[in-house]
Amino acid sequence: MSEAFAEAVLRLDDVARTYAQGEGSLEVFSHIRMALKPGELVALVGPSGSGKSSLLHMAGLLEAPSSGEIYIDEAAASKLPDRERTRLRRDLIGFVYQAHHLLPEFTALENVMMPQRIAGKSAKESRAEATRLLTLVGLKDRLEHRPSQLSGGEQQRTAIARALANHPRLLLADEPTGNLDPKTAHGVFLMLVTLVRTEGVAALVATHNLELAAKMDRALLLHEGRLIDGGKLGASGLSA
């Protein structure tokens, strides 16, 4: 095994996903191999319908592959019992979606405290960590605001802070700036980069925005059921 794969937080080994369709089947992708290391920010790009969300769901243990294996910290994870996969998602994986999915009746602080309380941390400890993360994303003065009182960019920054609340090893983001205007999207992305670096998280970010993808360490292109390593993207979206 190569050094890059040996130290991977996430590793997909010959993964395939096929769905039943009528009397036949639909292959979304196959022979997927990839690895992410701590502190690495990787873009997942591809046209709509190429399977980016399905790939993220499998990487996050929300879906099982039709074949192949998913490793989290080099432990085979996709065939574990539901309870164990739930524990891994809670303890090791953070999720960010295009829609922020914040709980509307709770403040920003309470939203970021919530996953920590579910994991068994005390209220005092959860409050301190939520305050730290929200301060890092520039929301120190918005802790007691509910989602309806926050801008779109502030809501998404809160969602990113929540995803990192339990110190995950892996962050999976599905079009995290897709609902934002270009200026706000750029600011949220720069904040995401900073958090990935400072927290030492391995991050896989699905995006249609090639400008943002070019700012990541490297890009993976999902095309016609195959995953192609695009290396570092240039401004044109081609390998540089």
C-alpha positions as CSV (number, residue, x, y, z in Angstrom):
1,M,0.0,0.0,0.0
2,S,1.4,3.5,-0.9
3,E,2.2,6.0,1.9
4,A,-0.6,8.2,0.8
5,F,-3.2,5.5,1.2
6,A,-1.6,4.1,4.4
7,E,-2.3,7.4,6.3
8,A,-5.7,8.1,4.8
9,V,-8.6,9.2,6.9
10,L,-11.0,8.1,4.1
11,R,-10.2,5.4,1.6
12,L,-12.5,3.9,-1.1
13,D,-11.4,0.6,-2.5
14,D,-12.9,-0.5,-5.8
15,V,-16.3,0.9,-4.8
16,A,-19.4,0.6,-7.1
17,R,-23.0,1.7,-6.8
18,T,-25.8,0.1,-8.8
19,Y,-29.6,0.7,-8.5
20,A,-32.4,-1.6,-9.5
21,Q,-34.3,-0.1,-12.5
22,G,-37.3,-2.0,-13.7
23,E,-36.1,-5.5,-14.7
24,G,-32.6,-4.3,-15.1
25,S,-30.1,-2.1,-13.2
26,L,-28.5,1.3,-13.4
27,E,-24.8,1.6,-12.7
28,V,-24.0,5.0,-11.2
29,F,-20.3,4.4,-10.9
30,S,-17.8,1.6,-10.5
31,H,-14.1,0.9,-9.7
32,I,-13.9,4.0,-7.5
33,R,-10.6,4.3,-5.7
34,M,-9.6,7.4,-3.7
35,A,-8.0,8.5,-0.5
36,L,-8.0,11.6,1.6
37,K,-5.3,12.6,4.2
38,P,-5.7,14.9,7.3
39,G,-5.7,18.6,6.4
40,E,-6.3,17.8,2.7
41,L,-9.1,19.7,0.9
42,V,-10.3,17.9,-2.3
43,A,-12.9,19.0,-4.8
44,L,-15.4,16.5,-6.2
45,V,-16.6,17.8,-9.5
46,G,-18.8,16.5,-12.3
47,P,-22.1,17.2,-14.1
48,S,-25.5,17.0,-12.5
49,G,-26.6,13.4,-12.2
50,S,-23.0,12.0,-12.3
51,G,-23.4,10.6,-8.8
52,K,-21.5,13.1,-6.6
53,S,-24.1,13.1,-3.9
54,S,-24.3,9.3,-3.9
55,L,-20.5,9.1,-3.6
56,L,-20.6,11.5,-0.6
57,H,-23.4,9.5,1.0
58,M,-21.4,6.3,0.7
59,A,-18.2,8.0,2.0
60,G,-20.3,9.2,5.0
61,L,-21.7,5.7,5.6
62,L,-25.3,6.8,4.8
63,E,-25.4,4.4,1.8
64,A,-23.7,1.0,1.4
65,P,-21.8,0.4,-1.8
66,S,-23.0,-2.4,-4.1
67,S,-19.4,-3.7,-4.0
68,G,-16.0,-2.7,-2.7
69,E,-15.2,-1.3,0.7
70,I,-15.0,2.1,2.5
71,Y,-12.3,2.6,5.1
72,I,-12.4,5.2,7.8
73,D,-9.0,5.5,9.5
74,E,-8.1,2.2,7.8
75,A,-11.0,0.3,9.4
76,A,-13.5,-1.3,7.1
77,A,-16.8,0.5,7.8
78,S,-19.4,0.0,5.1
79,K,-20.6,-3.4,6.3
80,L,-20.7,-2.6,10.0
81,P,-24.0,-2.9,11.9
82,D,-26.2,0.2,11.8
83,R,-25.5,1.2,15.4
84,E,-21.7,1.1,14.8
85,R,-22.0,3.1,11.5
86,T,-24.1,5.7,13.4
87,R,-21.4,6.0,16.0
88,L,-18.7,6.5,13.4
89,R,-20.8,9.2,11.7
90,R,-21.3,10.9,15.1
91,D,-17.7,10.7,16.2
92,L,-15.6,10.9,13.0
93,I,-17.6,12.5,10.2
94,G,-19.0,16.0,9.8
95,F,-21.6,16.8,7.1
96,V,-22.4,20.2,5.4
97,Y,-25.2,20.4,2.8
98,Q,-26.3,23.0,0.3
99,A,-29.2,23.8,2.6
100,H,-28.0,24.6,6.1
101,H,-30.6,22.4,7.9
102,L,-30.3,24.4,11.1
103,L,-32.9,23.9,13.8
104,P,-35.1,27.1,13.5
105,E,-36.2,27.2,17.2
106,F,-32.6,27.2,18.5
107,T,-29.9,29.9,18.5
108,A,-26.7,29.6,16.5
109,L,-24.9,28.6,19.8
110,E,-27.5,26.0,20.6
111,N,-27.3,24.5,17.1
112,V,-23.6,24.0,17.4
113,M,-23.9,22.6,20.9
114,M,-26.6,20.1,19.9
115,P,-24.3,17.4,18.3
116,Q,-21.9,17.7,21.2
117,R,-24.8,17.1,23.8
118,I,-25.9,14.1,21.7
119,A,-22.4,12.8,22.0
120,G,-22.5,13.0,25.8
121,K,-20.5,16.2,26.4
122,S,-21.5,18.5,29.3
123,A,-23.4,21.7,28.7
124,K,-20.4,23.7,29.9
125,E,-18.0,21.9,27.6
126,S,-20.4,22.1,24.6
127,R,-21.0,25.8,25.1
128,A,-17.3,26.6,25.3
129,E,-16.5,24.6,22.1
130,A,-19.5,26.1,20.2
131,T,-18.4,29.6,21.2
132,R,-14.9,28.9,20.0
133,L,-16.0,27.6,16.6
134,L,-18.6,30.3,16.0
135,T,-15.9,32.9,16.9
136,L,-13.6,31.3,14.4
137,V,-16.2,31.6,11.6
138,G,-16.8,35.3,12.5
139,L,-20.1,34.9,14.4
140,K,-18.9,35.9,17.9
141,D,-21.6,38.6,18.0
142,R,-24.4,36.4,16.6
143,L,-24.3,33.5,19.1
144,E,-27.8,34.1,20.5
145,H,-29.4,34.8,17.1
146,R,-31.8,32.2,15.6
147,P,-31.4,31.1,11.9
148,S,-34.2,33.5,10.7
149,Q,-32.1,36.4,12.2
150,L,-29.0,35.3,10.3
151,S,-28.0,36.0,6.6
152,G,-27.6,33.1,4.2
153,G,-23.8,33.2,4.6
154,E,-24.1,33.3,8.4
155,Q,-26.4,30.4,8.4
156,Q,-24.0,28.3,6.3
157,R,-21.0,29.3,8.5
158,T,-23.1,28.1,11.5
159,A,-23.7,24.8,9.7
160,I,-20.0,24.4,9.1
161,A,-19.2,25.1,12.7
162,R,-21.8,22.6,13.7
163,A,-20.3,20.0,11.4
164,L,-16.9,20.4,13.2
165,A,-18.3,20.5,16.7
166,N,-17.3,16.9,17.6
167,H,-13.8,17.2,16.1
168,P,-14.4,14.9,13.2
169,R,-11.6,13.4,11.2
170,L,-13.5,13.8,7.9
171,L,-15.7,16.6,6.6
172,L,-18.1,15.9,3.7
173,A,-19.7,18.9,2.0
174,D,-22.3,18.8,-0.8
175,E,-22.4,22.1,-2.7
176,P,-21.9,24.1,0.5
177,T,-21.9,27.4,-1.3
178,G,-24.5,26.5,-3.9
179,N,-27.3,28.7,-2.4
180,L,-25.1,31.8,-1.9
181,D,-24.2,34.7,-4.1
182,P,-20.7,34.8,-5.5
183,K,-19.2,37.2,-3.0
184,T,-20.8,35.4,0.0
185,A,-19.8,32.0,-1.4
186,H,-16.2,33.2,-1.7
187,G,-16.1,34.3,1.9
188,V,-17.7,31.1,3.2
189,F,-15.2,29.0,1.2
190,L,-12.2,30.9,2.5
191,M,-13.5,30.3,6.0
192,L,-13.9,26.6,5.2
193,V,-10.4,26.4,4.0
194,T,-9.1,28.0,7.2
195,L,-11.0,25.6,9.4
196,V,-9.9,22.6,7.5
197,R,-6.3,23.6,7.9
198,T,-6.5,24.7,11.5
199,E,-8.6,21.7,12.7
200,G,-6.6,19.1,10.6
201,V,-9.7,17.7,8.9
202,A,-9.7,15.8,5.7
203,A,-12.4,17.4,3.5
204,L,-14.2,16.2,0.4
205,V,-16.3,19.0,-1.2
206,A,-18.7,18.4,-4.1
207,T,-19.1,21.6,-6.1
208,H,-20.1,22.9,-9.6
209,N,-18.0,26.0,-9.0
210,L,-14.7,25.4,-10.9
211,E,-13.3,28.6,-9.5
212,L,-13.6,27.3,-6.0
213,A,-12.4,23.9,-7.0
214,A,-9.2,25.4,-8.4
215,K,-8.4,26.8,-5.0
216,M,-8.5,23.3,-3.4
217,D,-5.5,21.0,-3.1
218,R,-6.7,18.8,-6.0
219,A,-9.8,17.8,-7.8
220,L,-11.5,14.5,-8.6
221,L,-13.7,14.4,-11.6
222,L,-16.7,12.0,-11.6
223,H,-17.5,11.3,-15.3
224,E,-19.4,8.5,-16.9
225,G,-19.2,6.3,-13.8
226,R,-15.4,6.7,-13.3
227,L,-13.4,8.9,-10.9
228,I,-10.6,10.7,-12.6
229,D,-7.8,12.4,-10.6
230,G,-7.7,15.9,-12.1
231,G,-4.8,17.1,-10.0
232,K,-4.6,20.8,-9.2
233,L,-7.1,22.6,-11.4
234,G,-6.1,25.7,-13.3
235,A,-8.4,28.7,-13.9
236,S,-9.8,27.0,-17.0
237,G,-10.8,24.0,-15.0
238,L,-8.2,21.8,-16.7
239,S,-5.3,20.1,-14.9
240,A,-2.4,22.5,-14.3
